[in-house]
Amino acid sequence: MPDKAKESTGPTSLLPAAVAVIIVVNALCQAWQPIGVVAAEPSVRALASELVSRLGHQEFAMRERATTELIALELDAAAALRVGMESHDREIRLRSAKLLALISEIDLQRRFERFKNETDPEQDYGLPGWNAYREVVGDSSAARSIFVSMHEDESLLLRQVEDNPKHVRDALADRCDQLRDQAMFERVRLGTIATLLFVATRDDVEATPLVRSVVYTVCNSSSFEAAVQSGPLREVLATLTERWITRQPAPGIDYALHLGLLNGLKGCLPRAREAFESPAATVSDRIYVCLCLAKFGDESDISRLEAYLTDVNICGQAPVNGQVVVTQLRDLALAALVHLAKQEPKDFGFDRLQPDQRQVFSLGSLGFRDEQSRVQAIASWREYRRSRNETETPP
């Protein structure tokens, strides 16, 4: 009789079972039921326990046969396999762990097949993260499509959300650390980006500086920008991204506003208005406040922008006929005001203004050649506002 201690317990010992796995997967996809709904019959439980004990049989062929039969029992073997993982026999422990992981994965894939082919909003498919995800983005076909991609790319992280919520923050940070180099070369898939946005905006997760850095990097990738700016997935990705923007801390809000601005996400407007009120706002923050108010704001934002008409901080420059023309923040604020008021830029001294589809206008095209021109342009705006107020004020 062979000595089982000398035989391989590695992947090659499960090769015969691989054929059975393929057959079982096809059968499982036709006969789905949620985990734990129906308990195994006593006779099936007894059979599963007996088969688990055979995983430690002296003969290799008997161990392999028990392995194949346990796979065929599907989830009915799960309880016995969990017991087997605590066995004193090392062979039983190892095989039980492998089989339980395999059966669980088969069941998960089977539920995904059902999920992809059905649209019942009342159905709970037992998929990690699904209930929390659909509360955020809904149950549309686009939402489902992205969720499938998320599980294809980041199933381990999503399982942490469901199974180990106390450690999600650490799991997210670890995953971002792994992705850091890939993100620099735009190698991160859309499902991964959506997962990062979803997990990082959970109420029980505080994004670390590393997480924020990786999220901003992957959201600047060409594949993500193409998907969030247009196409069938835009609404869902926009919801996830706006959720990220609204939850970013005030320090460094310029990154969040920039993300919203470039992707046409009006959800960044409340954060821009909040940043305007912040005494800690940096020059960069104020630049993106102006741009967001110009692009997404309305007449109620005019008084906010007028507060910047005395801000002389530099926000851009450009060579013009051999002269370096500097753009001050008050120039940007004036351009934003003219834009919101739907006035002609040239009437306020902007004879070089270059429109920009994504951020309203090019900063380098807003500067004045000399201080006198700048002062005169601002005075023209104040006169326009005074006359407008007189016209609108009843006698």
VENGIJO-V38713 format. One record per run of one state. SS is the DSSP state (helix for helix, strand for strand, loop for the rest). FROM is the first residue (numbers start at 0). TO is the last residue. If there is no record, write none. Layout:
BEGIN
{{SS & FROM & TO} {SS & FROM & TO}}
END
This chain:
BEGIN
{{loop & 0 & 2} {helix & 3 & 5} {loop & 6 & 9} {helix & 10 & 29} {loop & 30 & 40} {helix & 41 & 53} {loop & 54 & 58} {helix & 59 & 71} {loop & 72 & 72} {helix & 73 & 83} {loop & 84 & 88} {helix & 89 & 116} {loop & 117 & 128} {helix & 129 & 136} {loop & 137 & 139} {helix & 140 & 162} {loop & 163 & 163} {helix & 164 & 183} {loop & 184 & 188} {helix & 189 & 199} {loop & 200 & 207} {helix & 208 & 218} {loop & 219 & 220} {helix & 221 & 228} {loop & 229 & 232} {helix & 233 & 245} {loop & 246 & 251} {helix & 252 & 261} {loop & 262 & 264} {helix & 265 & 276} {loop & 277 & 281} {helix & 282 & 295} {loop & 296 & 297} {helix & 298 & 305} {loop & 306 & 312} {strand & 313 & 319} {loop & 320 & 321} {strand & 322 & 327} {helix & 328 & 339} {loop & 340 & 343} {helix & 344 & 347} {loop & 348 & 353} {strand & 354 & 355} {loop & 356 & 358} {strand & 359 & 360} {loop & 361 & 361} {helix & 362 & 364} {loop & 365 & 369} {helix & 370 & 391} {loop & 392 & 394}}
END
